């Protein structure tokens, strides 16, 4: 039962962090916005890593130290990285590009935790071992952070190459696309385009 409570606590913390990040997307990022996002990313990844270390021979009530150390060290390292990226971002001509990495890592952690809790929950039902919920959440957080970093780096490079995102245009548009058939006739098919 304690494992399930811990899983819900981690999911709640990540959800509140994601909600704050989504509200901040409408504003220009500051140095401390990126430091806070780095803190959240680091704390989540550190907690997940600490859990994987602590569960080596099964998680017991005395195994709380690796969790605290992991979350604390991860939060400090993440906030330092976020603060550094924030300073770099503010000194650029067009600020906001370096934020993609931390933002996508935070989103990736939240998505990974959610998918991991679902997969771990399904495994826990069949094996009757609730520890699989936390294992799935931990693996999901770490893999989501890595994927978020990759996608954020790609998105930031894309935004840099195109001078930032154009917020006046629709992100997704439905249109009719002319297509020439084999017989030479012109047909119009629906098309979906998006801005990433």
ChimeraX commands (.cxc) that place a marker at each C-alpha (Angstrom):
marker #1 position 0.00,0.00,0.00 radius 0.5
marker #1 position 2.91,2.37,0.72 radius 0.5
marker #1 position 4.22,1.80,-2.82 radius 0.5
marker #1 position 0.93,2.87,-4.35 radius 0.5
marker #1 position 0.85,6.01,-2.18 radius 0.5
marker #1 position 4.38,6.88,-3.26 radius 0.5
marker #1 position 3.47,6.36,-6.92 radius 0.5
marker #1 position 0.48,8.69,-6.62 radius 0.5
marker #1 position 2.62,11.28,-4.81 radius 0.5
marker #1 position 5.20,11.27,-7.62 radius 0.5
marker #1 position 2.47,11.49,-10.26 radius 0.5
marker #1 position 0.86,14.42,-8.41 radius 0.5
marker #1 position 4.16,16.32,-8.18 radius 0.5
marker #1 position 4.82,15.81,-11.88 radius 0.5
marker #1 position 1.28,16.88,-12.80 radius 0.5
marker #1 position 1.56,20.11,-10.82 radius 0.5
marker #1 position 4.94,20.83,-12.40 radius 0.5
marker #1 position 3.52,20.23,-15.88 radius 0.5
marker #1 position 0.53,22.49,-15.20 radius 0.5
marker #1 position 2.86,25.31,-14.13 radius 0.5
marker #1 position 4.98,24.78,-17.22 radius 0.5
marker #1 position 1.94,24.86,-19.51 radius 0.5
marker #1 position 0.84,28.21,-18.02 radius 0.5
marker #1 position 4.35,29.60,-18.44 radius 0.5
marker #1 position 4.42,28.65,-22.15 radius 0.5
marker #1 position 2.45,31.78,-22.97 radius 0.5
marker #1 position 5.10,34.04,-21.44 radius 0.5
marker #1 position 8.73,34.67,-22.27 radius 0.5
marker #1 position 10.95,32.39,-20.22 radius 0.5
marker #1 position 13.16,33.92,-17.56 radius 0.5
marker #1 position 16.36,32.57,-16.04 radius 0.5
marker #1 position 14.42,31.23,-13.07 radius 0.5
marker #1 position 11.74,29.61,-15.23 radius 0.5
marker #1 position 14.40,27.41,-16.75 radius 0.5
marker #1 position 16.03,26.84,-13.35 radius 0.5
marker #1 position 12.69,25.67,-11.94 radius 0.5
marker #1 position 12.08,23.38,-14.92 radius 0.5
marker #1 position 15.58,21.96,-14.49 radius 0.5
marker #1 position 14.87,21.42,-10.79 radius 0.5
marker #1 position 11.68,19.51,-11.60 radius 0.5
marker #1 position 13.37,17.41,-14.31 radius 0.5
marker #1 position 16.34,16.63,-12.07 radius 0.5
marker #1 position 14.20,15.79,-9.04 radius 0.5
marker #1 position 12.02,13.43,-11.08 radius 0.5
marker #1 position 14.95,11.68,-12.73 radius 0.5
marker #1 position 16.86,11.52,-9.44 radius 0.5
marker #1 position 13.89,10.05,-7.59 radius 0.5
marker #1 position 13.41,7.45,-10.32 radius 0.5
marker #1 position 17.11,6.58,-10.31 radius 0.5
marker #1 position 17.14,6.45,-6.52 radius 0.5
marker #1 position 14.22,4.05,-6.56 radius 0.5
marker #1 position 15.96,1.75,-9.02 radius 0.5
marker #1 position 19.03,1.69,-6.74 radius 0.5
marker #1 position 16.93,1.15,-3.58 radius 0.5
marker #1 position 14.87,-1.72,-4.98 radius 0.5
marker #1 position 17.89,-3.90,-5.67 radius 0.5
marker #1 position 16.78,-6.52,-3.12 radius 0.5
marker #1 position 13.19,-5.33,-2.77 radius 0.5
marker #1 position 12.00,-2.02,-1.39 radius 0.5
marker #1 position 11.79,-1.87,2.40 radius 0.5
marker #1 position 10.86,0.95,4.76 radius 0.5
marker #1 position 14.53,1.48,5.60 radius 0.5
marker #1 position 15.39,2.14,1.92 radius 0.5
marker #1 position 14.35,5.79,1.98 radius 0.5
marker #1 position 17.87,7.25,1.83 radius 0.5
marker #1 position 18.58,6.47,-1.85 radius 0.5
marker #1 position 15.24,8.06,-2.75 radius 0.5
marker #1 position 16.03,11.26,-0.85 radius 0.5
marker #1 position 19.62,11.39,-2.11 radius 0.5
marker #1 position 18.49,10.78,-5.68 radius 0.5
marker #1 position 15.77,13.43,-5.58 radius 0.5
marker #1 position 18.02,15.96,-3.82 radius 0.5
marker #1 position 21.09,15.52,-5.99 radius 0.5
marker #1 position 18.93,15.41,-9.12 radius 0.5
marker #1 position 17.14,18.61,-8.12 radius 0.5
marker #1 position 20.41,20.44,-7.44 radius 0.5
marker #1 position 22.05,19.29,-10.66 radius 0.5
marker #1 position 18.89,19.97,-12.69 radius 0.5
marker #1 position 18.46,23.46,-11.26 radius 0.5
marker #1 position 22.12,24.22,-12.01 radius 0.5
marker #1 position 21.71,23.07,-15.60 radius 0.5
marker #1 position 18.45,25.02,-15.91 radius 0.5
marker #1 position 20.05,28.15,-14.48 radius 0.5
marker #1 position 22.96,27.84,-16.91 radius 0.5
marker #1 position 20.61,27.35,-19.86 radius 0.5
marker #1 position 18.56,30.31,-18.64 radius 0.5
marker #1 position 21.59,32.60,-18.62 radius 0.5
marker #1 position 22.60,31.38,-22.08 radius 0.5
marker #1 position 19.04,31.88,-23.30 radius 0.5
marker #1 position 18.73,35.44,-22.00 radius 0.5
marker #1 position 21.99,36.47,-23.67 radius 0.5
marker #1 position 20.81,35.31,-27.12 radius 0.5
marker #1 position 19.27,37.64,-29.69 radius 0.5
marker #1 position 16.07,35.60,-29.80 radius 0.5
marker #1 position 15.51,34.06,-26.36 radius 0.5
marker #1 position 13.36,30.98,-25.88 radius 0.5
marker #1 position 15.22,28.41,-27.98 radius 0.5
marker #1 position 17.06,26.59,-25.20 radius 0.5
marker #1 position 13.84,26.13,-23.28 radius 0.5
marker #1 position 12.64,23.40,-25.62 radius 0.5
marker #1 position 15.01,20.82,-24.13 radius 0.5
marker #1 position 13.94,21.27,-20.50 radius 0.5
marker #1 position 10.28,21.69,-21.39 radius 0.5
marker #1 position 10.22,18.51,-23.47 radius 0.5
marker #1 position 12.16,16.61,-20.80 radius 0.5
marker #1 position 9.55,17.63,-18.23 radius 0.5
marker #1 position 6.71,16.63,-20.53 radius 0.5
marker #1 position 8.53,13.39,-21.36 radius 0.5
marker #1 position 8.91,12.58,-17.67 radius 0.5
marker #1 position 5.22,13.15,-17.06 radius 0.5
marker #1 position 4.19,11.08,-20.06 radius 0.5
marker #1 position 6.69,8.34,-19.21 radius 0.5
marker #1 position 5.50,8.21,-15.59 radius 0.5
marker #1 position 1.89,7.92,-16.71 radius 0.5
marker #1 position 2.59,5.16,-19.22 radius 0.5
marker #1 position 4.89,3.43,-16.72 radius 0.5
marker #1 position 2.26,3.49,-13.96 radius 0.5
marker #1 position -0.31,2.04,-16.36 radius 0.5
marker #1 position 2.02,-0.71,-17.57 radius 0.5
marker #1 position 3.23,-1.40,-14.03 radius 0.5
marker #1 position -0.35,-1.48,-12.77 radius 0.5
marker #1 position -1.32,-4.05,-15.39 radius 0.5
marker #1 position 1.71,-6.15,-14.44 radius 0.5
marker #1 position 0.92,-5.75,-10.74 radius 0.5
marker #1 position -2.60,-7.06,-11.29 radius 0.5
marker #1 position -1.36,-10.24,-12.95 radius 0.5
marker #1 position 1.61,-10.84,-10.61 radius 0.5
marker #1 position 0.01,-9.48,-7.41 radius 0.5
marker #1 position 3.20,-7.47,-6.74 radius 0.5
marker #1 position 2.38,-3.74,-6.40 radius 0.5
marker #1 position 6.08,-2.85,-6.61 radius 0.5
marker #1 position 5.77,-3.14,-10.40 radius 0.5
marker #1 position 3.82,0.14,-10.39 radius 0.5
marker #1 position 6.81,2.05,-9.06 radius 0.5
marker #1 position 9.22,0.14,-11.27 radius 0.5
marker #1 position 7.18,1.06,-14.34 radius 0.5
marker #1 position 6.93,4.69,-13.24 radius 0.5
marker #1 position 10.69,4.89,-12.63 radius 0.5
marker #1 position 11.60,3.38,-15.99 radius 0.5
marker #1 position 9.01,5.62,-17.66 radius 0.5
marker #1 position 10.37,8.78,-16.03 radius 0.5
marker #1 position 13.96,8.06,-17.04 radius 0.5
marker #1 position 13.14,7.00,-20.60 radius 0.5
marker #1 position 10.72,9.92,-21.01 radius 0.5
marker #1 position 13.41,12.36,-19.89 radius 0.5
marker #1 position 15.87,10.99,-22.44 radius 0.5
marker #1 position 13.32,11.06,-25.26 radius 0.5
marker #1 position 12.23,14.55,-24.24 radius 0.5
marker #1 position 15.83,15.75,-24.40 radius 0.5
marker #1 position 16.22,14.32,-27.91 radius 0.5
marker #1 position 12.94,15.78,-29.16 radius 0.5
marker #1 position 13.58,19.12,-27.44 radius 0.5
marker #1 position 17.01,19.40,-29.02 radius 0.5
marker #1 position 15.52,18.66,-32.46 radius 0.5
marker #1 position 12.68,21.13,-31.90 radius 0.5
marker #1 position 15.07,23.82,-30.68 radius 0.5
marker #1 position 17.30,23.39,-33.72 radius 0.5
marker #1 position 14.26,23.54,-35.98 radius 0.5
marker #1 position 13.04,26.73,-34.28 radius 0.5
marker #1 position 16.54,28.24,-34.56 radius 0.5
marker #1 position 16.71,27.42,-38.28 radius 0.5
marker #1 position 13.31,28.99,-38.90 radius 0.5
marker #1 position 13.75,32.02,-36.66 radius 0.5
marker #1 position 11.38,30.81,-33.94 radius 0.5
marker #1 position 7.82,29.65,-34.12 radius 0.5
marker #1 position 5.17,31.69,-35.89 radius 0.5
marker #1 position 2.35,31.95,-33.36 radius 0.5
marker #1 position -0.08,33.61,-35.80 radius 0.5
marker #1 position -0.51,30.46,-37.87 radius 0.5
marker #1 position -2.67,27.49,-36.95 radius 0.5
marker #1 position -0.62,24.53,-35.67 radius 0.5
marker #1 position -2.81,22.07,-37.62 radius 0.5
marker #1 position -4.71,22.81,-40.84 radius 0.5
marker #1 position -7.10,20.77,-42.96 radius 0.5
marker #1 position -7.01,21.43,-46.70 radius 0.5
marker #1 position -7.83,19.97,-50.11 radius 0.5
marker #1 position -4.82,18.76,-52.08 radius 0.5
marker #1 position -4.96,18.35,-55.89 radius 0.5
marker #1 position -3.67,14.93,-57.00 radius 0.5
marker #1 position -3.23,13.68,-60.57 radius 0.5
marker #1 position -4.68,10.18,-60.98 radius 0.5
marker #1 position -3.14,7.47,-63.18 radius 0.5
marker #1 position -5.56,8.27,-66.03 radius 0.5
marker #1 position -4.58,11.95,-65.96 radius 0.5
marker #1 position -7.68,13.15,-64.14 radius 0.5
marker #1 position -7.37,15.71,-61.38 radius 0.5
marker #1 position -8.80,14.69,-58.02 radius 0.5
marker #1 position -8.96,16.59,-54.75 radius 0.5
marker #1 position -8.13,14.69,-51.58 radius 0.5
marker #1 position -8.27,15.90,-48.00 radius 0.5
marker #1 position -4.88,16.81,-46.52 radius 0.5
marker #1 position -3.73,17.49,-43.01 radius 0.5
marker #1 position -0.71,19.66,-42.37 radius 0.5
marker #1 position 0.93,20.65,-39.12 radius 0.5
marker #1 position 3.58,22.96,-37.72 radius 0.5
marker #1 position 6.14,21.38,-35.40 radius 0.5
marker link #1:1,2 radius 0.2
marker link #1:2,3 radius 0.2
marker link #1:3,4 radius 0.2
marker link #1:4,5 radius 0.2
marker link #1:5,6 radius 0.2
marker link #1:6,7 radius 0.2
marker link #1:7,8 radius 0.2
marker link #1:8,9 radius 0.2
marker link #1:9,10 radius 0.2
marker link #1:10,11 radius 0.2
marker link #1:11,12 radius 0.2
marker link #1:12,13 radius 0.2
marker link #1:13,14 radius 0.2
marker link #1:14,15 radius 0.2
marker link #1:15,16 radius 0.2
marker link #1:16,17 radius 0.2
marker link #1:17,18 radius 0.2
marker link #1:18,19 radius 0.2
marker link #1:19,20 radius 0.2
marker link #1:20,21 radius 0.2
marker link #1:21,22 radius 0.2
marker link #1:22,23 radius 0.2
marker link #1:23,24 radius 0.2
marker link #1:24,25 radius 0.2
marker link #1:25,26 radius 0.2
marker link #1:26,27 radius 0.2
marker link #1:27,28 radius 0.2
marker link #1:28,29 radius 0.2
marker link #1:29,30 radius 0.2
marker link #1:30,31 radius 0.2
marker link #1:31,32 radius 0.2
marker link #1:32,33 radius 0.2
marker link #1:33,34 radius 0.2
marker link #1:34,35 radius 0.2
marker link #1:35,36 radius 0.2
marker link #1:36,37 radius 0.2
marker link #1:37,38 radius 0.2
marker link #1:38,39 radius 0.2
marker link #1:39,40 radius 0.2
marker link #1:40,41 radius 0.2
marker link #1:41,42 radius 0.2
marker link #1:42,43 radius 0.2
marker link #1:43,44 radius 0.2
marker link #1:44,45 radius 0.2
marker link #1:45,46 radius 0.2
marker link #1:46,47 radius 0.2
marker link #1:47,48 radius 0.2
marker link #1:48,49 radius 0.2
marker link #1:49,50 radius 0.2
marker link #1:50,51 radius 0.2
marker link #1:51,52 radius 0.2
marker link #1:52,53 radius 0.2
marker link #1:53,54 radius 0.2
marker link #1:54,55 radius 0.2
marker link #1:55,56 radius 0.2
marker link #1:56,57 radius 0.2
marker link #1:57,58 radius 0.2
marker link #1:58,59 radius 0.2
marker link #1:59,60 radius 0.2
marker link #1:60,61 radius 0.2
marker link #1:61,62 radius 0.2
marker link #1:62,63 radius 0.2
marker link #1:63,64 radius 0.2
marker link #1:64,65 radius 0.2
marker link #1:65,66 radius 0.2
marker link #1:66,67 radius 0.2
marker link #1:67,68 radius 0.2
marker link #1:68,69 radius 0.2
marker link #1:69,70 radius 0.2
marker link #1:70,71 radius 0.2
marker link #1:71,72 radius 0.2
marker link #1:72,73 radius 0.2
marker link #1:73,74 radius 0.2
marker link #1:74,75 radius 0.2
marker link #1:75,76 radius 0.2
marker link #1:76,77 radius 0.2
marker link #1:77,78 radius 0.2
marker link #1:78,79 radius 0.2
marker link #1:79,80 radius 0.2
marker link #1:80,81 radius 0.2
marker link #1:81,82 radius 0.2
marker link #1:82,83 radius 0.2
marker link #1:83,84 radius 0.2
marker link #1:84,85 radius 0.2
marker link #1:85,86 radius 0.2
marker link #1:86,87 radius 0.2
marker link #1:87,88 radius 0.2
marker link #1:88,89 radius 0.2
marker link #1:89,90 radius 0.2
marker link #1:90,91 radius 0.2
marker link #1:91,92 radius 0.2
marker link #1:92,93 radius 0.2
marker link #1:93,94 radius 0.2
marker link #1:94,95 radius 0.2
marker link #1:95,96 radius 0.2
marker link #1:96,97 radius 0.2
marker link #1:97,98 radius 0.2
marker link #1:98,99 radius 0.2
marker link #1:99,100 radius 0.2
marker link #1:100,101 radius 0.2
marker link #1:101,102 radius 0.2
marker link #1:102,103 radius 0.2
marker link #1:103,104 radius 0.2
marker link #1:104,105 radius 0.2
marker link #1:105,106 radius 0.2
marker link #1:106,107 radius 0.2
marker link #1:107,108 radius 0.2
marker link #1:108,109 radius 0.2
marker link #1:109,110 radius 0.2
marker link #1:110,111 radius 0.2
marker link #1:111,112 radius 0.2
marker link #1:112,113 radius 0.2
marker link #1:113,114 radius 0.2
marker link #1:114,115 radius 0.2
marker link #1:115,116 radius 0.2
marker link #1:116,117 radius 0.2
marker link #1:117,118 radius 0.2
marker link #1:118,119 radius 0.2
marker link #1:119,120 radius 0.2
marker link #1:120,121 radius 0.2
marker link #1:121,122 radius 0.2
marker link #1:122,123 radius 0.2
marker link #1:123,124 radius 0.2
marker link #1:124,125 radius 0.2
marker link #1:125,126 radius 0.2
marker link #1:126,127 radius 0.2
marker link #1:127,128 radius 0.2
marker link #1:128,129 radius 0.2
marker link #1:129,130 radius 0.2
marker link #1:130,131 radius 0.2
marker link #1:131,132 radius 0.2
marker link #1:132,133 radius 0.2
marker link #1:133,134 radius 0.2
marker link #1:134,135 radius 0.2
marker link #1:135,136 radius 0.2
marker link #1:136,137 radius 0.2
marker link #1:137,138 radius 0.2
marker link #1:138,139 radius 0.2
marker link #1:139,140 radius 0.2
marker link #1:140,141 radius 0.2
marker link #1:141,142 radius 0.2
marker link #1:142,143 radius 0.2
marker link #1:143,144 radius 0.2
marker link #1:144,145 radius 0.2
marker link #1:145,146 radius 0.2
marker link #1:146,147 radius 0.2
marker link #1:147,148 radius 0.2
marker link #1:148,149 radius 0.2
marker link #1:149,150 radius 0.2
marker link #1:150,151 radius 0.2
marker link #1:151,152 radius 0.2
marker link #1:152,153 radius 0.2
marker link #1:153,154 radius 0.2
marker link #1:154,155 radius 0.2
marker link #1:155,156 radius 0.2
marker link #1:156,157 radius 0.2
marker link #1:157,158 radius 0.2
marker link #1:158,159 radius 0.2
marker link #1:159,160 radius 0.2
marker link #1:160,161 radius 0.2
marker link #1:161,162 radius 0.2
marker link #1:162,163 radius 0.2
marker link #1:163,164 radius 0.2
marker link #1:164,165 radius 0.2
marker link #1:165,166 radius 0.2
marker link #1:166,167 radius 0.2
marker link #1:167,168 radius 0.2
marker link #1:168,169 radius 0.2
marker link #1:169,170 radius 0.2
marker link #1:170,171 radius 0.2
marker link #1:171,172 radius 0.2
marker link #1:172,173 radius 0.2
marker link #1:173,174 radius 0.2
marker link #1:174,175 radius 0.2
marker link #1:175,176 radius 0.2
marker link #1:176,177 radius 0.2
marker link #1:177,178 radius 0.2
marker link #1:178,179 radius 0.2
marker link #1:179,180 radius 0.2
marker link #1:180,181 radius 0.2
marker link #1:181,182 radius 0.2
marker link #1:182,183 radius 0.2
marker link #1:183,184 radius 0.2
marker link #1:184,185 radius 0.2
marker link #1:185,186 radius 0.2
marker link #1:186,187 radius 0.2
marker link #1:187,188 radius 0.2
marker link #1:188,189 radius 0.2
marker link #1:189,190 radius 0.2
marker link #1:190,191 radius 0.2
marker link #1:191,192 radius 0.2
marker link #1:192,193 radius 0.2
marker link #1:193,194 radius 0.2
marker link #1:194,195 radius 0.2
marker link #1:195,196 radius 0.2
view
